[in-house]
Amino acid sequence: MAADVGAAEPRAETEAEREARRDAAGVAARGQPLIELRGVFKSYGQGTPVVTEVLHGIDLELRRGEFVALIGPSGSGKSTLLNIIGLLEPLTSGEYQLLGRPVARLDDAELTRLRGEALGFVFQFHHLLPAFTALENVLMPELIAAGRLDPPLRAHGLALLEAVGLAEAAHKRPPQLSGGMQQRVAIARALSRGSPLVLADEPTGNLDTHTADDVFALMRRFNAERGTAFLVVTHDPRLAARCDRVVELVDGAIAPPRRPVSADPAG
């Protein structure tokens, strides 16, 4: 994609962006959860002789500014739950509200618009496009919508790359970056539209311990500085322990919170 950097008017905010911003501001002002799930079930194979129920009556809230870990053994339903929250697949029954909007009432176009404006995604595999620069990857959602990289958009992308410590790598392509640098680009991309919630699926799973700590610290910094909420799927107990709250999924259901173990002063 050729970058058009000729003179251009500042990019106007779209109606979808205005609506999502109003929704997020209203949710924050009213103290409502960003996401609210009530009695959510998910089954596969409906209408066939073999029906597999994966999620069993999930109740979950996540509020603006929270940093929450989602943990559980393989096969517990974490990916399915994250896909439902991310509007990537429908629930079977129950209720789900995102920014106060009941998603079951939205058509495909409305779901796509809400997903793009309300949610950012970071995956275990960064899913950067190797033919594009770090800057273009960060701004890919906007490039798809606008069709060109105008000066205001370029400045926005460069500011995000600077925030993740990659200002000098703006014009490098993913194969020229380390794994940790690629994941930093992915985090910047997730934040590019100002989404109030980022869903991170094993974002440090392919990184060594030191790099994983750096990437985790970066997400926590954005959480603290921008109020962005994070829901982080992780198998790393060290990282989970550094989150504000831990949600454990076992056999498709949320387990009761674990009570902290305190030392007995009497020995």
Secondary structure, DSSP 8 states (H G I E B T S, - for coil): -----S--------HHHHHHHHHHHHHHHHT--SEEEEEEEEEESTTSS--EEEEEEEEEEE-TT-EEEEE--TTSSHHHHHHHHTTSS--SEEEEEETTEEGGG--HHHHHHHHHHHEEEEESS----TTS-HHHHHTHHHHHHHSS--HHHHHHHHHHHHHTT-GGGTT--GGGS-HHHHHHHHHHHHHTT--SEEEEESTTTTS-HHHHHHHHHHHHHHHHHH--EEEEE-S-HHHHTTSSEEEEEETTEE----------TT-
